[in-house]
């Protein structure tokens, strides 16, 4: 009985963490993750509600926490802290200066909730990990953080861009997605000048302005975009 109670408390805490981490979670998603049936998840959700956690239901979509509801910081295990430290060292070698800066600030906040003993071990590990990629720590762009916000808020962007053939143009684009080639970050966007999707290297963007104008989200996934590109190259 004690073991079952402990398991349930652990699962309730984990469910709360999932609710904090995602905008929406479904009962099936939680049931699959924790290896229980959906009825058990329903009971767990009721238990959290009875404990005062403001869980809202979006009919047909899933559960979410009430806006602005927060619980005390989650304590990280040593292995979780090590994973974060390893990711930090990799991201600091990223060629976009804004990405490295934002992650460094985020990791500082994360480190603030670590136990003192774990902090010491995390600092030690940080000094003992090296990524050979981008050895000179070159920074070739500084727009990644701004572009992430434009993608999620559906802002039209006005940019001055120099192509591989050294042609400089001004264009308004609708940002769609981003991907990394290790050497460069690329922005996928619908270009209103070319009236088609294009990939823009961040290090070739000369000037960038986020407009207040919005665009309608594109009804396409990233895998569908790559499939479209594949079909264009192999007609």
SULWO-V274188 format. One line per field, one symbol per residue. ss: DSSP state (~ for helix, > for strand, _ for the rest). burial: b if it has 24 or more other ideal C-beta (glycine too) atoms within 12 Angstrom, else e. A space follows every 10 residues. Layout:
# SULWO-V274188
ss->???
burial->???
This chain:
# SULWO-V274188
ss->_~~~~~~~~~ ~~~~~~~~~~ ~___>_~~~~ ~~~~___~~~ ~~~~~~~~~~ ____>>>>__ _>>>>_____ _______~~~ ~~~~~~~~~~ ~~___>~~~~ ~~~~~~~~~~ ~____~~~~~ ~~~~~~~___ __________ >__~~~~~~~ ~~~_>>>>>> >>_____>>> >>>>>>>>>> ____>>>>>> >____>>>>> >~~~>>>>>> >>>>______ _~~~~~~~~~ ~~~__
burial->eeeeeeeeee bbbbbbbbbb eeeebbbeeb eeebeeeeeb beebbeebee eebebeeeee eebbbeeeee eeeeebeeee beebbebbbb bbbbbbbbbb ebbeeebeeb beebeeebee ebeebbeeee eeeeeeeeeb bebbbbbeeb beeebbbbbe beeeeeeebe bbbbbbbbbb eeebbbbbbb beeeeebbbb bbbbbeebeb eeeeeeeeee eeeebeeeee eeeee
